[in-house]
Amino acid sequence: MKKAPETYPEDFNRIWFNITSLTQYNFEEAAVLYYVGRIKKQYPNKKFKSSFYYYTSPTDVSEYSVSTIARELDNTTGLMAEDQNWESYDITALVRNWIDNPEKNFGIMIKLIIEDDDGNEEYGEMVASTKPPAYLEISNTRFRVKEKRNSIVRHKTPVCESTQNHKNTSCCLYPFSLSFDDFNWSWVIAPKKIDFFYCAGYCQVSNLKTALHSQVLFLNKNMEMCCAPELSDPIDILYQDPNGNLQLKTIPNMIVRSCSCS
């Protein structure tokens, strides 16, 4: 969650996300993730529901057509209880509208309501006024790649199968994939999975770089040549910082494209 633009009137009930970076991505779903753990402890074994609104202007709000289901609050502990401290709303259509019409991104409002046994409101709380902040959760993201004319394929080294024995194969580029979800890095929005590649294998004269330095070193039998990355590309990572803001960072030399012996 980020502070709303200064042109908007101050509103402590407003939840606002800067989604500028999302224009570079295709995604399937968007949801707002918000914390209910505090009222869960304050009102154990009570029913609660969430009322969701979106701003139609800097000052006006309208109820968003998402079902609000009353849920039981319990006092269980452990990992499952930790998961139950959070609720989410699907706002895919709303986020897509903001991307197409950024001038309409005025924010949202979420109210948590504790009900008594008769279903009447006993307590109300605005999510924007509580901590931790609400987060925008994006799933199944893909970076929008613009193809360039006359582009050159940068895989200059043969790509070997991961089942091949490194010791019996000359210097080669091997596939290697990593999923951030396997590390529970939910703060990484996109990409969720990266094909890094890595270099392995033995070195021979034909694998040496054209540099005279490498060829001379190879003549020394005591010197062992190493198969290592030669060319690499950067990668763009879309992530959420501790305040829930979307950030886009370019990390250099992350994707190996070719290997050589030196």
N, C-alpha and C positions, 0 to 999 in steps of 0.2 A: 504494500500500500504506500502511495506517495502523496505528498502534500499537493492539493489541487492548485491550479494556476492562480496567481495573485489577482487575476481579473475576475475571479469568482468571489462572491460574498462569503465571508467566513461562516462555515457550517460544520460544527463538530460531529454531526451525524453522517457526514458525507464520507464515502469510501471511494477513492479515485486511483486509477492505475494508468501509468504512462505506457501505452502500448505501441509507441512509435517503432520500436525494434521488430515488432511482430509482422510488419508489412513485408519483411524479407522472407517470411516463412509461410508454408502451407500447413494447416493443422486440421485435425478432425473434431476435437472437442476442447471447450474452454469452461472452466468451473472456478467459482470463488470458494476458497477454503477458509473457514472462520472458526474461531475457538469458542467452545462452550464449556470448557473444563471448570471455569470459575463458578458459574451458576450450578454446575453439576455438584460441586462440593457444598455450595451454599443452600441448595434446595434438593437434598437427596430424596430419591423415590418419588419425585414430582414429575408431572407431564410438562413438556414444553413444546413449543412450535416456533418456527421462524417465519416472519413476515418480510417479504422481499419487495423492494421498490427501486425504480430507476429514475434518475433526474431527466426530465424532458427539457429543462432549461437550467440556467445556473441556480434558480430558486424553487422551481416546481418539480414535484415528484408524482409518479404514477405507479400503481401496483403492478409488479411483473407477474405474468401468468405462469407461475411455477407452483406446483402443489406444495402446501405446507402441512406436513404430517406430524402429528403429536407423537413424541417419543418418550420413553421412560428413562429417567435419570437414575443411575444406580451407584453403589459405592464399591464396586469391584476394583481390584488392583491388578497390576501386571501389564503385559504388553497390549492385550486386547482393550483394557481400560484406557490405556494411553491413546489408542486409536479412536476410542469413543469420545475423546475430548474434543474432536474436530467434526464439523459437519461441512457439507459442500452443496453448492447450487450449480446447476448446469446453466451457463449463460453464453453458450456458443453463438446463438443468433445475435445476441446483444453485442458481443465482441466483434463479430463479423461486420455488423452495422457501424461500429465505431471505426473499424479499419477503413471501410469504404467512405465513411463520413466523419472524419476526425473532429470536425467542429461540433458534433453531437455528443461527444464524450464528456458528459457532465458528472458522471459518477453514479454510484448506487447507494442504497441505504438498506441495512438489515436490522430488524428488531427481533430480539429473543423474548418470548413471552412464556412466563410460568403460569400454569393454570391450576386452579383448585379442583376438588373432586367433582364439582358441577360444571367444569369447563370454562369458568370465568377467569379473567385475567387477574392474577394475584401480584405479579411483578413483571415489569418490562425493562429491557436493557438494550441500548444501541451498541452494535458491534464495533462501530468506529471509535467509541469511547473506552474500549477495553484493550488489554494487551494479553498475548502477543497480537500483532496486527493481522488483518486478513491478507490472504495471498491469492494471486491469480495463478491457476494451475492449467497448463497447456499440455495436451497429450497428442501423441502420434504426429510429431512435427517433422517437416522436411524442408530443407533450405531451398529456396527458389533459385535455381541455377540458370543463368543466361548464357546460352551457347554462343561462343565467338566464332566468326567465320575463319576458315583456315587454321583452326586450332590444332595444336600439336599434342599427340598423346605422349605423356611424360613417363610412361612405364618403359624405360629403356632396358631394364634388366628383366629377363624371363621370370614370370611368376610361377613358382613351383608349388606342388601340392603339399599340404601340411603333413601328409602321411609319409613323405619321402624322408630318408635318413640324411641328416645334415652332413654326417661324416663322409658319406659316399657321393655327395653332390657338390658340384662346383658352386662358387659364390652365386647366391640366388636370392630373389625376393619372395618371401613367404607371406601368405595372408594371415592376418591376426585381427580379430574383432573384439571390441570391448563394449559392454553395455553398462552405462552408469547406474542403471536400476539394480544391477547385481551388487553394487556397493551402497545401495540405498541413498544415492546422491540425488534426491528428489528435487534439489534446488537447481539442477541442470535441466533447462527446458528443452533445448535442442542443440545439437542432435542427441538423441537418446542412445544411439549406437554409432561407433566409429570403426572404420576399417583402417587400422594403423599401418599394417605390414611391418616386416622386420627382415634383417639381412642375416644369412647364415650360410655355411659351406666352406669348402677348402679353396685355396687360391692357387692358380697356376699362371703361366706366362700370359695366356690369352685373356685372363681376367684382369691383368694389371692395367692401371690407368696409363694413359699415353705419356704422362710426365716422366722425364728421364730419372727423376729422383726415385720414383717407385721401382723402376726397372733396375737401377743400380743396387738398391737395397736388396732386391730379390736375388742378386748374385751372391750375396753373403749368406751362406748356409746356416749361420747362427741366428739370422733374422727371420722371424716368422711373420708372414703377411697376414693381414686381418681383413675379413669381409665386413664392410661397414657401409652405412648410408652415404650416398653421394649427392643425390638430389632429394629435396623434400619440399612440401607445400605447407602453407599455414592453414589453420582451421578457425572458423568463426564459432564461438560458443555463446549461446544465449542462456543466461542464468538469472536467478533472483538473488539479490544481495540480502543481508540480514534484515533490512527494512521492508522487504517485499517488492523492491523496485526491479524492473527488468533491465538488465545490463547486457550489452553485446561487446565481447572482447575477442580480438584476433590474437591467437597464440601461434607464433612462428615455428617453422620446422617440426610440425607434428605428424604429417603424413609422408612416409617414406615412399619415393617414387622410383628410385634406382639405387643399385648397390655397386661397389667396386672394391678391388683389393688394393691396399696401400700399406 
